[in-house]
């Protein structure tokens, strides 16, 4: 940090306040990520630090992941694979596969990723509901016929629930045990957000009691969390791969490089 003007990192590299203690010249912190909760700058150093990130780079990949999870669950791909290996036919399925057409998806959040999930859903004939803390800022969505609802309404009405929120004070445990209790017993719950936004124990409990309730999570690997998660057809957990496609990684670093070049160019002009 003392020897270079710019540091480029991803979400797996964390920067605590101690990293900035001896910094007394301007620095650029470029993060190949949507979120920025892995970077902690002391308040007295904020004036020296320019943080840039790539809020749109993973939009396509994460939205595809979300729709992929919904399809995997509706079509019972895990169950189908298992019964085939056991030399059983489709009569052994717990329930018949279903289409996404005319299902209702509720999207928690209205950022870039959520908007793309809504785009795909509309294209596939899925009814879309949305919860956001600031619906007044998303009139473009309302103009497209997307209905804004409360979290309670969202939980009760949805076949599929998608959570794509940043991890901050206002979103911690936003998917609480009370909200989870109100979800349909055969709903599909998909989250690409940090684990702090949901009540994991309540989710796993509901999945255990209701085999037709699906949980799909894309989260950082944590040994304590791994020990909690049972091997089950209705629980899918991946190690933060939704936005980790080849194409996303290219977009990450191309976007960062352009932003860094723009900042340096402006500094030289000034």
N, C-alpha and C positions, 0 to 999 in steps of 0.2 A: 504493500500500500504506500510506503514512503518512496519507493523507487520508480513507480509507474503512475501515469496520469489516469489510466483507465483499467478497470478489472471487469472481466466478463465471466459470468457464472450461471449455473442452472439452479433448479430448486433443491437439488441434493447437496449443494454447497451452501452452508449457512454462515451468515456474518453477524456476530453479536456485537454489542456496543464496545467491547474491549478492543476490537479490531481498529476502531477509529480513534483511540485515546491519544496517539501521538501524531495525528494528522493535522497539519496546519496550512495546507495548500489545497486548492480545488481539485476534486476527483470526480470521475464518472464511474458509477456502478451500473453496469449493463447486465440485466438479468434475462436469460432466455426463458421467460415464464409469463403466465398471466398474472398470478398472485405475487405479492411482495412481502408476505409475512415471514419469510426466511431472512430478511434483512432488517437489522435493528440499529438505527443510527441515533447516537446520543443527541438530545435536544440542542446542546451547545455546539454541535458540529454540523447541524442540518444546513446551515448557510454555505458550507463548503462542499456539500455532496449533491451531485446531480444524479438521480436514479432514473434509469429508463428501462422499459420492459416491452413485451410484445403481446399486447392484449388480444390481438386478432389472429395470431399465427396458428394457434391450435383449434380455432373455431370449427373448421371443417372436420377435423379428425375426431374431436370429442363429440360432436353432434352425431357423426356416423357411429361411433361407439355406442352412444345412447340408444339409437334406433336399432343397432345390432343386438343389444341386450334385450330390447323389447321383442324382437323377432325370435331370438333364441328361446325366450320364455314362452311366448305364445305358441310356438311351433313344437315345443317340448323336445328340443334337440338332444338335451342331455339324457332324458328318459328314453328316447328312441334309440340312442346309441347303446345304452345299458341293456335294454331288453333284447336288442339284436345280438349283442355279445352273449347273452344268456340263452340264445336260440329260441326266443319267444317272438310271437308276431304282435301286430299293433293292437290286438285285443287286450294286451297286458298293460297298456297305457292307463295311468290314473284317470285321465280325462282325454277327450278328443282334442287335437290341436285346433287353434282358433286363428282367425284373421285379425289383423290390426284395423281393417276397414270398419269405420263407424264406432270404434272404441273411443274413449275419452282420455286424453292425456292432459295432465296438469303439470305445468312447468313452474318451478319455484325459482324465481329470478327472471330478469328481463334483459340481461346483458347480451354480448355477442353470441355466446354459445347457446343460450336459451333461445334467442331469436332464430338461430339456424335450425335448432330442434323443431321450433314451431313451423318453419318453412317446410321441412321434410314432412312433418306430420300433416300439414294441410295438403301437400301434394299426394299423400297416401290416403286421403279421405278420413283422417282422424280428427275428431272434434278437439279443440284446444281451449283450455282454461289457463289462467296465469295468476300467480301471486307475485307482487312486487311491493316493496315498501313505498315506492313513489309512482303509482300508476299515472299520475298527472304528467309525468315526464315521458310517457310512452304512448302518446296519442296515435302514433303511426300504427301501433299494434291494434288499438281500439278501432281504427278506421278499417282494419282488415277483418273485423268481426270477432276478434279475440276477446273473450270475456274475462274481466278481472274479478277475482273472488277472494274471500278470506281463506286463511289456512284451514280452518275448520270445514268450510264448504268444499274446499279442494280435496281434503281427505275423504269426505263422504261420497263425492261424486265420481271419483277417478277410477279408471281401470289401470292406468299407468301414471306413476308420479316420478318426475324427473327433477333432481336438485342440482343446480349449478350456481353456487353462491361463493363469494369470497369469504375467507375466514377472518371475521372482525367482531368487535364487541356486539354489534347488533344482530349477528347471525349465529352466535354460539348457542347450541342446543335448540335451534329454531324448530327442528323436527323433534319435538318432545314426545314423551311417553303418551301424553294426552292426545296429541295429533295422531300418533301411530295407532292408538286404540280406536280411533274413528275411521281408519282406513278399512276398505273392504277386505274381507278375509281371502279374496282371490285376486287382490291387486298385485301389480308389479312395481316395486320400488327401486329406482335407479339413482345413484348419487355419484357424481364426479367431484364433489366438494371434499374439503378436509373433514376428517372424522369428528372434529369438534362441533360440527353443525348438526349432528344427529345423536339420538339416544340409541347407541348400538345395542345395549342389553335388551331394550324393549323390542327393537327390530328382530333380533335373533329369537326372542321368546315368542313373538307372533309367528315367525316362520316355523318354529318347532311345533306350535299348537295347530297351525293351519298349513298343511303340506302344499296347498295351492297358492299360498302367499309367497311371492318371489322377492328376494333381496339381491340386488346387484350393486357392488361397491367397487370403486377404483380409488385405492388409498395407498399411502406409504406403508411399507412393511414395518410391523412392530410385533415383536415376539409375544408380548402380552395379549395383543389382539388376536394373533394367530392361534393361540391356545384357546380362545373363546369360540372360535368359529368351527362348527361341526362340518364334516363332509356330508353334503346333502344335495339332492337334485335341485332344490329350490333356493340354494345360496351360491352365488357366484362372486368371488372376490379376486381382483387383479391388482398387481403391485404398481399402481400409478402409471398405467400404459396407455390410457385413452388418448392422450395428446402426444404420445411418443413415437409417432409414425416417422418414416423416412422423410416424407414430404414436409411434415411439421418442423422437423429439425432443420431442414434447409431454410424454411421461412423464418424460423427463429433468428438464425445468424445473419441472413441477408438483411432482415429488418433492423437488427441491432447495428450492423455495419453501416447501413445508410443513416441511421440516427446519429451514430458517433461522428460520421463524416460531416453531417449537417451542423452538429454542435461545434466541432473544430473549425469548420469554415466560418461560422458566425463569429467565433472568438477572434479569428485572424482578421476578419473584416472590421471588427470593433476596435 
